[in-house]
Amino acid sequence: MGMTPVYLCVVAILSAGLAAAAAVDTSQFDRQYWEDFGADEIDNVEGIVHRDWKAKNVILFIGDGFGTTARTAARIFQGQEKKEVGEMNELSLETLLPYAAFSKTFDMSQQVCDSASSAFAILSGVKTKSGTFGYDATQVNKGSCDPEARPMPTIADHMKAAGRRVALVTSTRVTHATPAALYAKSPHRDWEATAGLFCQDIASQLIEADHIDLAFGGGRAMFLPKSEAASKRDDSRDLIQEFSDRGGIFIRDSGYLNMLQNLDKRVIGTFEDSHLAYVGEESQSHMRLKELTVKALELLEEDGNGYFLLVEGGRIDHAQHATEPYLALKEAVHFDETISEIMGMINLDETLVIATADHSHAFNIVGYPDLNNPILGYFNNNGSNKATLTYGIGPGFGQETPPSNDNSYTPGYHYPAALHHGRSNNHGGDDVWMLANGPMAHLFQGVRMQSYIGHVMQYATCTGLYKDKCRVSSNSLLLTPLMPLLAVIFAKLVTNIV
C-alpha cells in the first residue's frame, strides 16, 4: 500500500517539559489515510506465520500489575516521550506478539487475585488460593504449614526433566511472589526469609532448587545472616556461603556478571538488598531488567539444549500500588524495551514467547482530554482541571489535579483516588491480556482461564501433562520458509480453476 508507518505519521509533537501538548493537526488523517491504514493492517495479519510445531524454548514475560488500562497509558506515554502523537504509538509487545487472548485472573479464594496465586496459576496450570504457591487449593490454607500437604510441579520442573535450562529474571527480589512461584512451595508469600513451623523459607528453597539454573534480581538481604545489618533473616544462616558450598556462584555486581561465560554452575545474582531501583529514579550505576535479561538469554542460548526463561517487570505493580503512574509507566516502557531487545536475539521457529499481566490495578483513563494531551496531565471539565489518570482507591483521595499538565515527575504526589486508603491502591479483578508468537502461539485465542498459560507451555514443549500426549511435530519446520509462497500458489490455482 505504501503507507507511511504509524510511528512517522505524526504532526503535533509533545516536547518534554512543555506545559501542554500542541494541538494535533488532523488534516492528514483523512478517509484515504484510514482506508490505507486498515488495508495495511489486514496485510499484516494475513502475513502472520502459523508455527504448528514443538517449541524448543519458552520465554514468559509477566508485567506485574500491567493491566489493559496501564498498557494503553504506557503506549501513549512512550509515544509522547518519543515526541510523537502518543495515541498513534505502538508498543513493541503489541507488534511483535500478534496472537492475542484474554485471561480470567480470579483465584480460589478471592475475586481479585494477588501476585502469588496468579503467578502459580500461570506457571503450573492450576489455580490456587491467594497469597500461596506450590499447592492446589485443597492442599493449602494461607499461613498454615501442613507437613502432609502434597506440592505441585511448575513448568520449571517439567522443562528441567526434559533436559532444558531454567532461569528467571526480575526487577523485584528473587524471593518475591512472582519469581518464587516458579520454584518454591509456601503457604505464605511473605515468608521470604523466615517461615512458620514445619515450613521452609523461600530464600533457602532457592539455594536448594537445583532445577533453577539462574536467578537474577534483587533481594540480597534475604540471604544474609542476621548478624549483618542489611539482613532480613532471623537466624544465623549465611545462604550465600551455603550456596557456594553447594557449588553455586552468588554474584552481587556487574563486574562478576560480565565474567559469567556459561551455566556450568548454578548462578544467583542479587544486585540490591531489596528490589531493583525504579527506572524513573535510578542512576546508571544500578542494574536494569533489560541488561540482566540479555545476559541471562546469552547464557541460556550458549547451552543449546533448550530453556525456559521467566522475565518479570515487577516494579510496575509497586508504582501502581503507590499511585505514582510516572514510575509505573517508566517501568512499563522499560519492560516493553526488554521484550523488543530479546525478540531480536531469538529464533521464533524454536522459541515460544508469551507476554501477559498477572493482574490489573484499579486504574483508569478518564474524562475527555484532547488528543495527545500529556497522559500524566489534566483536562478541563466545566472550568475545573481534572487528572486524566485516576485510581479506584488509594492515598490520593480528595486530589483532583496533578501539579503540572505535562509528563514530568513530582516525587511523593499521589494521583487522585475515588476511595480512601492511606497506604496503596488495590489490584483490579478485570481480565488481562495475553500475547504470543512462535511455535503454538496460535493457541492464544479467546477468553481463557489464567491457568491456561501453564497448559500451553507444557503442550508446546511436550512436557508435563503432555509429555506423552503431544501431537505437535518439529517436521513442519522445514516448510516454514515456503508457507507464504505456497499460500500464494494455492490462491492462484483456485482462481484459475474458477
Secondary structure, DSSP 8 states (H G I E B T S, - for coil): -----GGG---S---TT-SS------TTSSHHHHHHHHHHHHHHHHT-----S--SEEEEEEETT--HHHHHHHHHHHHHHTTS-GGG---HHHHH--EEEEEE---SS-SS--HHHHHHHHHHS----TT-BSS-TTS-BTTB--TT------HHHHHHHTT-EEEEEEEEETTSHHHHHHH--BS-TT-SS---TT---HHHHHHH-TT--EEEEE-GGGGS-TTSTT---SS---HHHHHHHTT-EEE-SHHHHHH----SS-EEEE-SSSS---TTT--TTS--HHHHHHHHHHHHHHH-S-EEEEEEETHHHHHHHTT-HHHHHHHHHHHHHHHHHHHTTS-TTTEEEEEEES-EESEEE-S---TT--TTSEEEETTEEEESEEEEEETTBT--S-SSSSS---TT----EEEE-SS---EE-S-EEEEEESTTGGG--SEEETTHHHHHHHHHHT-GGGSSS----SGGGGGGGGHHHHHHHHHHHHHHH-
